[in-house]
Each structure stands twice: as structure tokens, then as C-alpha cells.
Amino acid sequence: MQSLSEAGVTQAHKTWHCDEMRFGLWGHVRRRWGRKGVKIIQKVQIEFAWQYLVLAVDVIRCELRWAWASRMNQAQLKPIFQSWSPDAVVWDGASAHRGQAMGQLGFARISLPPYSPELNPPERVFEVIRQAVEGQVYPSLQGKRHAIDRELRRLNANKPHLRTLIGWDWIRDAFQQLSNPDIRSP
């Protein structure tokens, strides 16, 4: 809350919690139900191909935005955030987030404490995505990307479910305590 106030963020600002998730074709074995005593055999894909999902979560308006990047660096992130044009971004301390090029975009950058994914709402969305797409074999990286897109559209359309994932009371309360420029004091 204090970091938001110090950055000049008000209730009227478009504030996004952002993070990136690397996804690829290096498969993961997931738990599966099976008959007792019968060995479960799962196909595992092993291919060195990956991309990054750049996810923005608006906790107050209960919205998701996402884009794709081939690398996690400022050159890839800058056009994404230019097109989104946020007023403020809350994210972790990754070097690409702290770089000079990102600072030139003009939005307030609020860093989360180190090693605190539990404070970042996109991490909850990533958990749901991983549950939905991992443990399967995809014909290509594009195929897995389509599966992730489908899951994100499903989440974005189901506002009550999305609110349970990202609408933490303490974050919503912090935004409610920010000044509201629409309300004029007498």
C-alpha cells in the first residue's frame, strides 16, 4: 500500500500485477488416477523449444491481459507494455523489469519483495494454466500456446472464478485505501 501511494497511484490508475511464465515442450509427468496395482504409462515429450507468456492481472477490474515473447528481456517486453499502456505495474525484481528501457515507458514500477511469489496474483493463474496444459504431448510449441490461450480466455470469461484466484482481500483493501481523484473533498 505504501509503495503504491509513494508511486502516486490512485484508484483511477490502470494498475497491473505482471509476471512471465516460461512454457515449452519439455514435458512434465502429472498425477493420474488409475486402477490399483496397474502401472500407469505416460508419454513424455522432450524437446528444447520454449516461449514466454507475459501475463497482466487487474485485480480490481478482474481482467487478464497476455502476450507472447520469445525471450524474457527488455527488447521483448517493451513493445508489449507500450501497447498495453499501463499507469502502474506491480511485479518481481527481475532484471528485465528494472532496466532503463522499461523505465522510459513512463509507468510507475512497483517491485515486490524478493522470493515472494505468494504476493503476486499471476502466480495463481500460472498454477491453473499448468494444471490444464501439462501432462500432455503437443504437436508443436504453437499447439501448446493455443491450449494456454484457450485456458486464459476461459478464465477471463469466468469472472467469479477469476476473482477467487486473484481478488485477494488484502490487495483489494489496499487499492480501496488509495486516494480517489473522482471524489472532491469539500
LINBEL-V92860 format. One record per pair of residues at least 12 apart in sequence whose ideal C-beta (glycine too) atoms are under 7 Angstrom apart, sorted by sequence separation. I is the first residue (numbers start at 1). J is the second residue. If there is no record, write none. Layout:
I & J
I & J
This chain:
54 & 66
97 & 109
29 & 42
53 & 66
54 & 67
67 & 80
133 & 147
29 & 44
53 & 68
54 & 69
133 & 148
27 & 44
51 & 68
52 & 69
27 & 45
51 & 69
89 & 107
93 & 111
133 & 151
27 & 46
51 & 70
65 & 84
77 & 96
88 & 107
92 & 111
129 & 148
132 & 151
25 & 45
26 & 46
52 & 72
87 & 107
88 & 108
89 & 109
90 & 110
91 & 111
92 & 112
26 & 47
86 & 107
87 & 108
89 & 110
91 & 112
93 & 114
25 & 47
26 & 48
74 & 96
88 & 110
90 & 112
129 & 151
54 & 77
73 & 96
78 & 101
82 & 105
25 & 49
72 & 96
78 & 102
81 & 105
24 & 49
74 & 99
77 & 102
24 & 50
54 & 80
23 & 50
74 & 101
78 & 105
128 & 155
22 & 50
23 & 51
56 & 84
74 & 102
92 & 120
22 & 52
23 & 53
125 & 155
21 & 52
20 & 52
21 & 53
20 & 53
20 & 54
21 & 55
19 & 55
18 & 55
128 & 165
18 & 56
16 & 56
17 & 57
125 & 165
16 & 57
124 & 165
125 & 166
16 & 58
17 & 59
124 & 166
121 & 166
121 & 168
20 & 72
64 & 125
59 & 121
57 & 121
57 & 122
55 & 122
57 & 125
16 & 86
55 & 125
15 & 86
18 & 89
14 & 86
15 & 87
19 & 91
14 & 87
15 & 88
16 & 89
17 & 90
18 & 91
19 & 92
13 & 87
13 & 88
15 & 90
68 & 145
9 & 88
7 & 88
66 & 152
64 & 152
51 & 141
64 & 155
45 & 137
49 & 141
64 & 156
42 & 135
45 & 138
63 & 156
43 & 137
51 & 145
53 & 148
62 & 159
9 & 108
8 & 108
62 & 162
7 & 108
19 & 120
62 & 163
7 & 110
17 & 120
19 & 122
17 & 121
18 & 122
19 & 123
30 & 134
17 & 122
21 & 126
30 & 135
62 & 167
4 & 110
28 & 134
29 & 135
3 & 110
28 & 135
59 & 166
59 & 167
57 & 166
27 & 137
59 & 171
60 & 172
25 & 138
59 & 172
60 & 175
25 & 141
24 & 141
25 & 144
23 & 144
23 & 148
11 & 175
11 & 178
10 & 178
12 & 180
9 & 178
10 & 179
11 & 180
12 & 181
4 & 174
10 & 180
12 & 182
10 & 181
1 & 174
5 & 178
4 & 178
1 & 177
